[in-house]
Amino acid sequence: MKHDRMCGSRCLGPMTFSVGLTGQCVTLSQGGQLASRDTSSFMNGLVFLSRTVKVDEKLCIRIEDRNSSWDGALRVGFTSNCPQRNSLPPASIPDLRDTRGYCVVPVPEDLCRCGVELQFWINYAGMVIVQENGGEKYYLKAEGLNLNNPLWVFIDLYGSTSAVRLLRSRRGSRSSCPVCPVDGMSGSNWLGRSVERQTSEEEHSYNHKTETRKVQKTSSYWKPSLFLVQHANQTTIPSRRECSELTRAGLGVPAQESRGVDVHWTWQELNRFICSSYPLVDLDGIDFHFAKADKYGRLWRLQSNTLKKLKKELANNVLYIVPMTDIVLNQIATHTISSVMNANTFSPLHSPPPVAQQRHRLTSTSSFLSDSSRNSSVEDMDFSSLLREFQHMHLSGSEHVSVLASRNKVLQSAKDSVSNSNFPWTKIPLVTFVGEEAIDCGGPRREFFRILMMEVQSSLGIFEGQPGHLFFTYDQMALEEQKYELAGKLIAWSVAHGGPGLKSLDPCLYQLMCTQECQLVDFDWRLIPDADIQEKLQKISSCKTTEDLQRLQSEHGDWICECGFPGIYRREISIRDVPKIYSYVVRHYVYLRTSNMINQFTKGLNAYGQFWDMVRTHWVEFLPIFTNMHEPLSRSTFRDLFQIHWSKSGTKKREAEEETIRYWELVLKMIEDKKPKAPQNELHFEEILAFVTGADEVPPLGFSHKPSIDFYQSEQRGCRLPYANTCIMGLFLPRVVKDEVDLYRMLLRAIRDSAVFGRT
C-alpha cells in the first residue's frame, strides 16, 4: 500500500506475474515480470497476473523466446472467476475456454515471433482485442464474461511460445507503475500470497509422456498434405477455383507449413495438430473426420483409428479433413459479422486507414473531436474517451434548458421539447415532472432519459421484433412524419447527456448500418417478426437436395427475385448456392428494404453534433449503446456501488446500523438466490438501483459520485418504509429491523408503491 501511495492516483498499480498461480512447467524471474516454460513440454504453461485489471486497460507484453519443436502458440485471456491454484488445468483450450466466466484468445501464430510486442485488452463492448504494436487488430467476442466483476488476466505459454515478459499497462493517461526493487515479487504479488501453493514434489516431477514427446525427424516422421473442406456432406474434391477461395478464407491448405507429425502420436495429439493447423476455424468445437479421394475425385471416409494405419491407408494422397457440421467461411477479406459477434477464434476486422487519414476524415466530416484528442492516435480512444470528447466539444457546462415532462407521456413531452428547430440540445436539461416538487440535481434527468429510451422502443411505432433484436418497420407514413429522425435525435440527446442508448437493435442490422460487411448465412430466421417471411426463409434454409431447390424456384422464385437475387432462375444455380440465396434475402428484408427509414434515423442521430459519424467510425466501441450487451448486475457489483454513512463508532445508533446492514446483506443474498417463489414478489438489483439513482444500470460514464446508504430512526408507532433521494443518490434504511425477511418486504413495498418520482 505504501508503494501505491507513492505512485499517486495516476498509477494503475504494479504489474507482475503471480508466484502462486503458475503451471507446473512455468518459472518466474526478474521480479515476476518474466515467465518461462520448460520446453520439454508444450503444455502446463498457464500463468496469471498478480492483480486484477480494468476494462480498456491495455496490457503490453513481449515474446522473449519460442521453440519451433512445437505447434500452436501463445494464448491470452480474461476471467471474472477468482483463480485457484489447485484448479489450474494443463492448457487453456479447451479446459478454460469451455468454462463459464472465461474468455480464451488464441493469438495468431504469425504474431508470436521473438521480440514482437503485443498489446491486448477488453473493451466495454465485451470485445477482446489483440494487436501487434502499430499493426492490425484482431477481435473476439467474450461470451459469458461479467464486466461488472473484477477481471483477472492469464497467459498460456503454449506450443512454440516459451517465454513472455510483462512490459506495462495503460488506460487513458494512466499507466502501470514500475515494480519496486525492494519489494520484488513479494511486495506486489498479493494474489500469489493469498493462494497457498500446495503442489508436492510428486506433482512437480509428474511428466506425461504424450505431453513431452518431441517431434524429431526420424524414420517415424510423416508429413501429410492437409486440406480442410467446408461442408459436412462433401462427396467430391473442390474445384481449383474453390480450393483457392477456401485457402484464402482460412480453410483449404494450411497457411503455414507444418513440421509434420510422428506416427507414434496418440489420436488426441493428431487432432490437436490438425486444430492448430487451422487457427481461424473452431475444429475442436465442431469435430471432424478424415477422407481421401479416389481417381474420380470422390471422397471416401478413412476408417483408421491409429496414425500408423492412417498413414498406410492414405499412402501419398492428400488427407482431406471433413467437418461434422458445415463451416461458415470467415471471409477475412470481406470482414464478416460472424468473426466479430459469434466466433470462437480470432479474425481480423478490416484494417483501419492510417491515423493521418482517419484524422482528416473525422475533422472534415464530423468535427466531434477536440484539438487535444487530435494530437493523439484515434486508435487509442475508448468509448468513455470518445463520449467525453464529444461532450467537451459540444455541450455547455453551465447553461441549462428547462424540460417539463408528464410521467405518463414522457415521449410526447420530449417530442414537444425537441420539435423546435432551434432547440438548444447542447444545454444541460433540467427536468421537472408535472405535479412533482423534486428539483433536478441529476436524478430526474436520469429517470427521464431511462423512461424515454423505453418509450422510443415501444411506443414510437418504428421498431418491430423481439427484445434485443429490433428491426425498423417499413412504414411510409412514419417516414413522412419524420418519426425515424425523431428517434435518432432523442437517442443522441440521451447519450450526449449521460443517459442510456437504444440497447436493442439486432447486432447484424447494427453492423450493416455501420457499413460493415456481414455474413448472414447463420442468421436465425425466427428473429424476423413477419410470420410469412419466417416461413419462406425456413424453406430456403431447409433446401438440401436439387428437388428442394426446384420446388423453391417454383413456389418462391419471383419473391426471391424481388429481394434482389434474380439469379434464382439461372441454369447454373445449384444446391451450394442456397447459403448465398438465404444471405441475400435476409439482407434485403432487415436492411435494404428499410434503407430510407435507416437513413432518416441516422440523419436524426447526426443532427446533434454528427453523432452517428462518430458511432460508425468506432462501431465496436458503441455496441453496448445500440445492441443488447448488458450483463445483469451481480450481488458483489451492486454492493460495491454503495458507500455507507455510519454514525459515530461505539454509539447505540452505530450498533443498530450494523445490524441493519447485516440484514441488508442477507436481502441481497435473497435477491441473488431468487428466494421469493412468486414472480410478483421478486426484487432485482436493477430495480433497487433505479429506485435510488433513477438509472437501472451504471451510466456509460459512471455516476458523478458513489450512491450511499443512510439511516433513519424508526417511529414508535406505525412503520415508515425505506425511501430514496435520486438527486443525492441516497437510500435510507431504518435502524431497527426485525430480520432480513421484514427488510425485504419493506423494500419491495417501497419500490412498488413509489409510482411517483421523488416521493416515498
Stockholm file with secondary structure:
# STOCKHOLM 1.0

chainA/1-760         MKHDRMCGSRCLGPMTFSVGLTGQCVTLSQGGQLASRDTSSFMNGLVFLSRTVKVDEKLCIRIEDRNSSWDGALRVGFTSNCPQRNSLPPASIPDLRDTRGYCVVPVPEDLCRCGVELQFWINYAGMVIVQENGGEKYYLKAEGLNLNNPLWVFIDLYGSTSAVRLLRSRRGSRSSCPVCPVDGMSGSNWLGRSVERQTSEEEHSYNHKTETRKVQKTSSYWKPSLFLVQHANQTTIPSRRECSELTRAGLGVPAQESRGVDVHWTWQELNRFICSSYPLVDLDGIDFHFAKADKYGRLWRLQSNTLKKLKKELANNVLYIVPMTDIVLNQIATHTISSVMNANTFSPLHSPPPVAQQRHRLTSTSSFLSDSSRNSSVEDMDFSSLLREFQHMHLSGSEHVSVLASRNKVLQSAKDSVSNSNFPWTKIPLVTFVGEEAIDCGGPRREFFRILMMEVQSSLGIFEGQPGHLFFTYDQMALEEQKYELAGKLIAWSVAHGGPGLKSLDPCLYQLMCTQECQLVDFDWRLIPDADIQEKLQKISSCKTTEDLQRLQSEHGDWICECGFPGIYRREISIRDVPKIYSYVVRHYVYLRTSNMINQFTKGLNAYGQFWDMVRTHWVEFLPIFTNMHEPLSRSTFRDLFQIHWSKSGTKKREAEEETIRYWELVLKMIEDKKPKAPQNELHFEEILAFVTGADEVPPLGFSHKPSIDFYQSEQRGCRLPYANTCIMGLFLPRVVKDEVDLYRMLLRAIRDSAVFGRT
#=GR chainA/1-760 SS CHHHHHHCTTBCCCCCEEEEEECTTEEEETTTTEEEECTTCSSCCEEEESSCBCTTCEEEEEEEEECTTSCCCCEEEEESSCCCGGGCCSCSTTTTTTSTTEEEEECCGGGCCTTCEEEEEECTTSEEEEEETTSCEEEEECTTCCTTSCBEEEEECCTTEEEEEEEEEEETTEECCCCCTTTHHHHHCHHHHHSCCCCCHHHHHCCCHHHHCCCCCSTTEECCCEEECSCTTCCBCCCHHHHHHHHHTTCBSCSSCCCCEETTSCHHHHHHHHHHHCTTSCHHHHCEEEEEECTTSBEEECCCCSHHHHHHHHTTSCEEEEESSCCCCCCGGGCCSIIIIICSSCEECCCCCCHHHHHHHHHHHTCCSCHHHHTSCGGGCCHHHHHHHHHHHHCCSSCEEEEEEBTTBHHHHHHHHHCSTTCCTTSEEEEEETTCCCCCSSHHHHHHHHHHHHHHHHTSSCEEEETTEEEECCCHHHHHTTHHHHHHHHHHHHHHTTCCCCCCBCHHHHHHHTTCCCCCTTCCGGGCSCHHHHHHHHHHHTCCSHHHHHHHHHHHHHHHHHTTCGGGGCTTCCGGGHHHHHHHHHHIIIIITTHHHHHHHHHHHHTTTTHHHHHHHTTTTTHHHHBCCCCCCCHHHHHHTCEECCCCTTSHHHHHHHHHHHHHHHHHHHHHHTCCSSGGGCCCHHHHHHHHHSCSSCCTTCCSSCCEEEEECCCSSSCCCCEEETTTTEEEEESCCSCHHHHHHHHHHHHHHCCSTTCC
#=GC SS_cons         CHHHHHHCTTBCCCCCEEEEEECTTEEEETTTTEEEECTTCSSCCEEEESSCBCTTCEEEEEEEEECTTSCCCCEEEEESSCCCGGGCCSCSTTTTTTSTTEEEEECCGGGCCTTCEEEEEECTTSEEEEEETTSCEEEEECTTCCTTSCBEEEEECCTTEEEEEEEEEEETTEECCCCCTTTHHHHHCHHHHHSCCCCCHHHHHCCCHHHHCCCCCSTTEECCCEEECSCTTCCBCCCHHHHHHHHHTTCBSCSSCCCCEETTSCHHHHHHHHHHHCTTSCHHHHCEEEEEECTTSBEEECCCCSHHHHHHHHTTSCEEEEESSCCCCCCGGGCCSIIIIICSSCEECCCCCCHHHHHHHHHHHTCCSCHHHHTSCGGGCCHHHHHHHHHHHHCCSSCEEEEEEBTTBHHHHHHHHHCSTTCCTTSEEEEEETTCCCCCSSHHHHHHHHHHHHHHHHTSSCEEEETTEEEECCCHHHHHTTHHHHHHHHHHHHHHTTCCCCCCBCHHHHHHHTTCCCCCTTCCGGGCSCHHHHHHHHHHHTCCSHHHHHHHHHHHHHHHHHTTCGGGGCTTCCGGGHHHHHHHHHHIIIIITTHHHHHHHHHHHHTTTTHHHHHHHTTTTTHHHHBCCCCCCCHHHHHHTCEECCCCTTSHHHHHHHHHHHHHHHHHHHHHHTCCSSGGGCCCHHHHHHHHHSCSSCCTTCCSSCCEEEEECCCSSSCCCCEEETTTTEEEEESCCSCHHHHHHHHHHHHHHCCSTTCC
//
